[in-house]
Amino acid sequence: MTTEDINATRIYYDQLGEREWTRLTSAIAGRVSFEVHRRFLARFVGRGDRVLEIGAGPGRFTIELAALGARVVVSDLSPVQLELNRFHVARTPAESAVEDRVLLDVCDVSRYADGEFDAVVAYGGPLSYAFDAAEDALNGLLRITRPGGMVVASVMSTLGTWRSSLPGVLGVAHRFGEEVNDKVLATGDMRHLVGLDHVCRMFRTRQVEELIDTVGGESVALSASNWASMSDPSALEPLEDDPERWRHFLDNEVAACAEPGATDGGTHILFAAAPGRDASDG
Ligand SMILES: C[S@@+](CC[C@H](N)C(=O)[O-])C[C@H]1O[C@@H](n2cnc3c(N)ncnc32)[C@H](O)[C@@H]1O
């Protein structure tokens, strides 16, 4: 990853500003994605945990972490997103759970001591912006997680993005050429699409597993976000108005997202990784 890559990501999120706050609320697939991420988080973070939240953005999951009873060090690469986090979270009881707010690149957590957090959360793709430094970045996150603790993250999915954004991907193939598009599909690295204002590195599930394995971590859980709700949203609208049917749908959706046949199928791949035995021995 180059300084230009980091700057381009920072500028993108600075300019995106407030629109990031509505990403998980304005459309039905976003609301399902929020629920999938929220329930996954609740499996690994509990009352009294001290959590580093990386790429926290405007604070949807800061508020969730506080609701789980965690104390949170909030961080982001983008100063605008960090300010938005202060703005949104300060209006809620969650603010009392915030220990600190810091500008932080997922690739450099050297300021934190080994094992000082019970959990490190990096939702919404911070590791997808580490590009070829993803191994070093995950290694750093596992280092600062205590033995028995968990890194909980989501990255962008290559196959799911292809599926959910088919017209866009076909447009990219037309604009940049099939050969370039094939490189993106094979590697997940959107930097082949020179000139786009938003690029990241997408993953296949097996690449996520390889990444965790390479840095000596233990893959504990995987999930897509989302599965059935990636289809026609109009089919779901009547369900959302009926709390009982909606809860039932969400239960099935969350279970489906964790099926091995589904984890590549959403826009994001969620994972929980524990520090490996070497880390706990040390
Ligand atoms: C899609 S938003 C996700 C926000 C929030 N975590 C959520 O899931 O709703 C991605 C966030 O990651 C931040 N980010 C991007 N690259 C990063 C990096 N290298 N280090 C830390 N944060 C980064 C962005 O500024 C942005 O706030």
The ligand as an SDF file (V2000), in Angstrom:
LIG
                    3D

 27 29  0  0  0  0  0  0  0  0999 V2000
  -17.6200    1.7440    5.0160 C   0  0  0  0  0  0  0  0  0  0  0  0
  -17.0270    2.6870    6.3760 S   0  0  0  0  0  0  0  0  0  0  0  0
  -17.4960    1.6640    7.7680 C   0  0  0  0  0  0  0  0  0  0  0  0
  -17.8550    2.4510    8.9910 C   0  0  0  0  0  0  0  0  0  0  0  0
  -18.3390    1.5820   10.1600 C   0  0  0  0  0  0  0  0  0  0  0  0
  -17.2860    0.7480   10.6780 N   0  0  0  0  0  0  0  0  0  0  0  0
  -19.5010    0.7080    9.7260 C   0  0  0  0  0  0  0  0  0  0  0  0
  -19.2870   -0.4950    9.5010 O   0  0  0  0  0  0  0  0  0  0  0  0
  -20.6160    1.2360    9.5910 O   0  0  0  0  0  0  0  0  0  0  0  0
  -15.2630    2.3850    6.3280 C   0  0  0  0  0  0  0  0  0  0  0  0
  -14.5230    3.2230    7.3430 C   0  0  0  0  0  0  0  0  0  0  0  0
  -13.1800    2.7560    7.3840 O   0  0  0  0  0  0  0  0  0  0  0  0
  -12.3260    3.8830    7.4060 C   0  0  0  0  0  0  0  0  0  0  0  0
  -11.0230    3.4790    6.8360 N   0  0  0  0  0  0  0  0  0  0  0  0
  -10.7000    3.3240    5.5340 C   0  0  0  0  0  0  0  0  0  0  0  0
   -9.4120    2.9590    5.4170 N   0  0  0  0  0  0  0  0  0  0  0  0
   -8.9080    2.8730    6.6670 C   0  0  0  0  0  0  0  0  0  0  0  0
   -7.6360    2.5670    7.1890 C   0  0  0  0  0  0  0  0  0  0  0  0
   -6.6090    2.2790    6.3940 N   0  0  0  0  0  0  0  0  0  0  0  0
   -7.4770    2.5840    8.5270 N   0  0  0  0  0  0  0  0  0  0  0  0
   -8.5170    2.8840    9.3430 C   0  0  0  0  0  0  0  0  0  0  0  0
   -9.7460    3.2060    8.9050 N   0  0  0  0  0  0  0  0  0  0  0  0
   -9.9470    3.1990    7.5760 C   0  0  0  0  0  0  0  0  0  0  0  0
  -13.0480    4.9370    6.5830 C   0  0  0  0  0  0  0  0  0  0  0  0
  -12.5940    6.2460    6.8430 O   0  0  0  0  0  0  0  0  0  0  0  0
  -14.4960    4.6980    6.9810 C   0  0  0  0  0  0  0  0  0  0  0  0
  -14.8800    5.4640    8.0860 O   0  0  0  0  0  0  0  0  0  0  0  0
  1  2  1  0
  2  3  1  0
  2 10  1  0
  3  4  1  0
  4  5  1  0
  5  6  1  0
  5  7  1  0
  7  8  2  0
  7  9  1  0
 10 11  1  0
 11 12  1  0
 11 26  1  0
 12 13  1  0
 13 14  1  0
 13 24  1  0
 14 15  1  0
 14 23  1  0
 15 16  2  0
 16 17  1  0
 17 18  1  0
 17 23  2  0
 18 19  1  0
 18 20  2  0
 20 21  1  0
 21 22  2  0
 22 23  1  0
 24 25  1  0
 24 26  1  0
 26 27  1  0
M  CHG  2   2   1   9  -1
M  END
$$$$
